[in-house]
Amino acid sequence: MVGVDVLMSLGLTLWHLGALHPVEKAVTLVLAFGPVLVLAIVVVLRRRADDAAAHDPDAVPADAPTGRP
């Protein structure tokens, strides 16, 4: 069976490489989940800013022309 062979060779490869060093684990987690967390924070902050601007009728939109060349 092809699926069993692939899983077996993957398992042997991972076993051969051994366990990750704690620093490698931390780097792997940061690289895997860091961009997603940063994106989530940016989305939350932008939504808060947009909601605040929507409730403030005197607010000037960020993309409004300033009159400067």
DSSP file (Angstrom, degrees, kcal/mol; ACC not computed):
  #  RESIDUE AA STRUCTURE BP1 BP2  ACC     N-H-->O    O-->H-N    N-H-->O    O-->H-N    TCO  KAPPA ALPHA  PHI   PSI    X-CA   Y-CA   Z-CA
    1    1 A M     >        0   0    0      0, 0.0     4,-1.7     0, 0.0     5,-0.1   0.000 360.0 360.0 360.0 131.0    0.0    0.0    0.0
    2    2 A V  H  >  +     0   0    0      1,-0.2     4,-2.3     2,-0.2     5,-0.2   0.905 360.0  54.2 -68.5 -42.8    1.4    3.3   -1.0
    3    3 A G  H  > S+     0   0    0      1,-0.2     4,-2.2     2,-0.2    -1,-0.2   0.888 109.0  48.2 -61.1 -41.0   -0.2    5.3    1.8
    4    4 A V  H  > S+     0   0    0      2,-0.2     4,-2.5     1,-0.2    -1,-0.2   0.899 110.9  51.4 -67.3 -40.3    1.3    3.1    4.5
    5    5 A D  H  X S+     0   0    0     -4,-1.7     4,-2.6     2,-0.2    -2,-0.2   0.900 110.3  48.7 -63.1 -41.1    4.8    3.3    2.8
    6    6 A V  H  X S+     0   0    0     -4,-2.3     4,-2.4     2,-0.2    -2,-0.2   0.937 113.6  46.0 -65.2 -46.2    4.7    7.1    2.8
    7    7 A L  H  X S+     0   0    0     -4,-2.2     4,-2.6     1,-0.2    -2,-0.2   0.885 113.2  50.6 -63.6 -38.4    3.6    7.3    6.4
    8    8 A M  H  X S+     0   0    0     -4,-2.5     4,-2.5     2,-0.2    -2,-0.2   0.924 112.0  45.6 -66.9 -44.3    6.3    4.8    7.4
    9    9 A S  H  X S+     0   0    0     -4,-2.6     4,-2.2     2,-0.2    -2,-0.2   0.873 113.3  50.9 -68.5 -35.0    9.0    6.6    5.6
   10   10 A L  H  X S+     0   0    0     -4,-2.4     4,-2.6    -5,-0.2     5,-0.2   0.926 111.2  48.4 -64.9 -44.3    7.9    9.9    7.0
   11   11 A G  H  X S+     0   0    0     -4,-2.6     4,-2.4     1,-0.2    -2,-0.2   0.904 112.0  48.8 -62.0 -41.9    7.9    8.4   10.5
   12   12 A L  H  X S+     0   0    0     -4,-2.5     4,-2.4     2,-0.2    -1,-0.2   0.883 110.7  51.2 -66.1 -37.8   11.3    7.0   10.0
   13   13 A T  H  X S+     0   0    0     -4,-2.2     4,-2.1     2,-0.2    -2,-0.2   0.941 112.0  45.7 -64.2 -46.8   12.6   10.3    8.7
   14   14 A L  H  X S+     0   0    0     -4,-2.6     4,-1.3     1,-0.2    -2,-0.2   0.893 113.5  49.9 -63.8 -38.9   11.3   12.2   11.7
   15   15 A W  H  < S+     0   0    0     -4,-2.4    -1,-0.2    -5,-0.2    -2,-0.2   0.889 109.9  51.4 -66.0 -38.5   12.6    9.6   14.1
   16   16 A H  H  < S+     0   0    0     -4,-2.4    -2,-0.2     1,-0.2    -1,-0.2   0.876 107.3  52.5 -66.2 -38.3   16.0    9.8   12.4
   17   17 A L  H  < S-     0   0    0     -4,-2.1    -1,-0.2    -5,-0.1    -2,-0.2   0.787 102.3-151.4 -70.6 -26.2   16.1   13.6   12.8
   18   18 A G     <  -     0   0    0     -4,-1.3    -1,-0.1    -5,-0.2     2,-0.1  -0.175  32.4 -33.3  84.2-178.9   15.4   13.3   16.5
   19   19 A A        -     0   0    0      1,-0.1     2,-0.2    -4,-0.1    -4,-0.0  -0.398  66.7-107.9 -75.8 152.5   13.7   15.7   18.8
   20   20 A L        -     0   0    0     -2,-0.1    -1,-0.1     1,-0.1    -2,-0.0  -0.529  30.8-111.2 -79.1 146.7   13.9   19.4   18.3
   21   21 A H     >  -     0   0    0     -2,-0.2     4,-2.3     1,-0.1     3,-0.3  -0.450  34.1-110.1 -67.2 149.2   16.0   21.5   20.6
   22   22 A P  H  > S+     0   0    0      0, 0.0     4,-2.2     0, 0.0     5,-0.1   0.849 120.6  52.0 -54.7 -35.2   13.8   23.9   22.8
   23   23 A V  H  > S+     0   0    0      2,-0.2     4,-2.6     1,-0.2     5,-0.2   0.903 108.6  50.6 -67.5 -39.3   15.1   26.9   20.9
   24   24 A E  H  > S+     0   0    0     -3,-0.3     4,-2.4     2,-0.2    -1,-0.2   0.881 109.1  51.8 -64.8 -37.4   14.2   25.2   17.6
   25   25 A K  H  X S+     0   0    0     -4,-2.3     4,-2.5     2,-0.2    -2,-0.2   0.933 110.7  47.8 -62.7 -45.1   10.7   24.5   18.9
   26   26 A A  H  X S+     0   0    0     -4,-2.2     4,-2.5     1,-0.2    -2,-0.2   0.924 112.8  48.0 -62.7 -44.4   10.3   28.1   19.9
   27   27 A V  H  X S+     0   0    0     -4,-2.6     4,-2.6     1,-0.2     5,-0.2   0.906 111.4  51.1 -63.0 -41.4   11.5   29.4   16.5
   28   28 A T  H  X S+     0   0    0     -4,-2.4     4,-2.1     2,-0.2    -1,-0.2   0.919 111.7  46.7 -62.3 -44.2    9.2   26.9   14.7
   29   29 A L  H  X S+     0   0    0     -4,-2.5     4,-2.9     2,-0.2     5,-0.5   0.901 112.7  49.5 -65.8 -40.6    6.2   28.1   16.7
   30   30 A V  H  X S+     0   0    0     -4,-2.5     4,-2.1     1,-0.2    -2,-0.2   0.923 113.9  45.7 -64.5 -43.2    7.0   31.8   16.1
   31   31 A L  H  < S+     0   0    0     -4,-2.6    -1,-0.2    -5,-0.2    -2,-0.2   0.842 117.7  44.5 -68.1 -32.2    7.5   31.2   12.4
   32   32 A A  H  < S+     0   0    0     -4,-2.1     4,-0.2    -5,-0.2    -2,-0.2   0.918 130.9  17.5 -78.3 -44.5    4.3   29.2   12.2
   33   33 A F  H  X S+     0   0    0     -4,-2.9     4,-2.3    -5,-0.2     5,-0.2   0.615 103.7  83.7-108.3 -14.7    1.9   31.3   14.3
   34   34 A G  H  X S+     0   0    0     -4,-2.1     4,-2.6    -5,-0.5     5,-0.2   0.931  92.1  47.2 -58.0 -51.5    3.6   34.7   14.5
   35   35 A P  H  > S+     0   0    0      0, 0.0     4,-2.3     0, 0.0    -1,-0.2   0.867 112.2  51.4 -61.3 -34.7    2.3   36.1   11.1
   36   36 A V  H  > S+     0   0    0     -4,-0.2     4,-2.3     2,-0.2    -2,-0.2   0.915 111.3  47.2 -67.8 -42.0   -1.2   34.9   11.9
   37   37 A L  H  X S+     0   0    0     -4,-2.3     4,-2.2     2,-0.2    -1,-0.2   0.904 111.9  50.0 -66.1 -41.3   -1.1   36.6   15.3
   38   38 A V  H  X S+     0   0    0     -4,-2.6     4,-2.4     2,-0.2    -2,-0.2   0.922 111.3  49.3 -62.7 -43.5    0.3   39.8   13.9
   39   39 A L  H  X S+     0   0    0     -4,-2.3     4,-2.5    -5,-0.2    -2,-0.2   0.911 109.9  51.3 -61.7 -42.7   -2.4   39.8   11.2
   40   40 A A  H  X S+     0   0    0     -4,-2.3     4,-2.3     1,-0.2    -1,-0.2   0.900 110.4  49.0 -61.9 -41.3   -5.1   39.3   13.8
   41   41 A I  H  X S+     0   0    0     -4,-2.2     4,-2.5     2,-0.2    -1,-0.2   0.914 111.2  49.6 -65.2 -42.6   -3.8   42.2   15.9
   42   42 A V  H  X S+     0   0    0     -4,-2.4     4,-2.5     1,-0.2     5,-0.2   0.912 111.0  49.6 -63.1 -42.4   -3.8   44.5   12.9
   43   43 A V  H  X S+     0   0    0     -4,-2.5     4,-2.4     2,-0.2    -2,-0.2   0.924 111.7  48.3 -62.9 -44.6   -7.3   43.5   11.9
   44   44 A V  H  X S+     0   0    0     -4,-2.3     4,-2.2     1,-0.2    -2,-0.2   0.929 113.4  47.0 -62.6 -45.5   -8.6   44.2   15.5
   45   45 A L  H  X S+     0   0    0     -4,-2.5     4,-2.2     1,-0.2    -2,-0.2   0.898 112.7  49.0 -65.1 -40.3   -6.8   47.6   15.7
   46   46 A R  H  X S+     0   0    0     -4,-2.5     4,-2.7     2,-0.2    -1,-0.2   0.895 110.6  50.7 -66.7 -39.1   -8.1   48.6   12.2
   47   47 A R  H  X S+     0   0    0     -4,-2.4     4,-2.7     2,-0.2    -2,-0.2   0.906 110.2  50.0 -65.3 -39.7  -11.7   47.6   13.1
   48   48 A R  H  X S+     0   0    0     -4,-2.2     4,-2.5     2,-0.2    -2,-0.2   0.928 112.4  47.4 -62.5 -43.6  -11.5   49.6   16.3
   49   49 A A  H  X S+     0   0    0     -4,-2.2     4,-2.3     2,-0.2    -2,-0.2   0.909 113.1  48.2 -64.2 -41.8  -10.2   52.6   14.4
   50   50 A D  H  X S+     0   0    0     -4,-2.7     4,-1.9     2,-0.2    -2,-0.2   0.900 112.5  48.6 -65.8 -40.5  -12.9   52.3   11.8
   51   51 A D  H  X S+     0   0    0     -4,-2.7     4,-1.5     2,-0.2    -2,-0.2   0.906 111.7  49.5 -65.4 -41.3  -15.6   51.9   14.4
   52   52 A A  H  X S+     0   0    0     -4,-2.5     4,-0.8     1,-0.2    -2,-0.2   0.898 112.0  48.3 -64.3 -40.2  -14.3   55.0   16.3
   53   53 A A  H  < S+     0   0    0     -4,-2.3     3,-0.3     1,-0.2     6,-0.3   0.842 108.6  54.3 -68.6 -33.4  -14.3   57.0   13.1
   54   54 A A  H  < S+     0   0    0     -4,-1.9    -1,-0.2     1,-0.2    -2,-0.2   0.821 110.7  45.7 -70.2 -30.0  -17.8   55.9   12.2
   55   55 A H  H  < S+     0   0    0     -4,-1.5    -1,-0.2    -5,-0.1    -2,-0.2   0.585 101.7  72.8 -89.4 -10.6  -19.1   57.1   15.5
   56   56 A D    ><  -     0   0    0     -4,-0.8     3,-1.3    -3,-0.3    -1,-0.1  -0.884  60.9-170.9-107.4 103.6  -17.3   60.4   15.4
   57   57 A P  T 3  S+     0   0    0      0, 0.0    -1,-0.1     0, 0.0    -4,-0.0   0.741  85.2  54.0 -68.6 -20.8  -19.0   62.7   12.8
   58   58 A D  T 3  S+     0   0    0      2,-0.1     2,-0.1     0, 0.0    -5,-0.1   0.481  82.5 116.2 -89.7  -2.4  -16.2   65.3   13.0
   59   59 A A    <   -     0   0    0     -3,-1.3    -6,-0.0    -6,-0.3    -3,-0.0  -0.399  62.7-134.5 -71.0 141.9  -13.4   62.8   12.3
   60   60 A V        -     0   0    0     -2,-0.1    -1,-0.1     4,-0.0    -2,-0.1  -0.844  26.7-114.6 -94.9 127.6  -11.5   63.3    9.1
   61   61 A P    >   -     0   0    0      0, 0.0     3,-1.6     0, 0.0    -1,-0.0  -0.270  19.8-123.1 -60.4 148.5  -10.9   60.1    7.2
   62   62 A A  T 3  S+     0   0    0      1,-0.3    -2,-0.0     0, 0.0     0, 0.0   0.794 111.4  49.2 -64.2 -28.4   -7.3   59.0    6.9
   63   63 A D  T 3  S+     0   0    0      2,-0.1    -1,-0.3     3,-0.0     3,-0.1   0.281  84.1 119.4 -97.0  12.2   -7.4   59.0    3.2
   64   64 A A  S <  S-     0   0    0     -3,-1.6     2,-0.1     1,-0.1    -4,-0.0  -0.501  75.0-101.3 -75.1 144.6   -9.0   62.4    2.9
   65   65 A P        -     0   0    0      0, 0.0    -1,-0.1     0, 0.0    -2,-0.1  -0.411  24.8-155.4 -66.7 141.7   -6.9   65.1    1.0
   66   66 A T        -     0   0    0      2,-0.3    -2,-0.0    -2,-0.1    -3,-0.0   0.539  38.2-112.7 -95.5  -8.5   -5.1   67.4    3.3
   67   67 A G  S    S+     0   0    0      1,-0.4     0, 0.0     2,-0.0     0, 0.0   0.383  81.5 118.3  89.6  -3.9   -4.8   70.3    0.9
   68   68 A R              0   0    0      1,-0.1    -1,-0.4     0, 0.0    -2,-0.3  -0.734 360.0 360.0 -94.0 144.8   -1.0   70.0    0.7
   69   69 A P              0   0    0      0, 0.0    -1,-0.1     0, 0.0    -2,-0.0   0.514 360.0 360.0 -71.5 360.0    0.6   69.1   -2.6
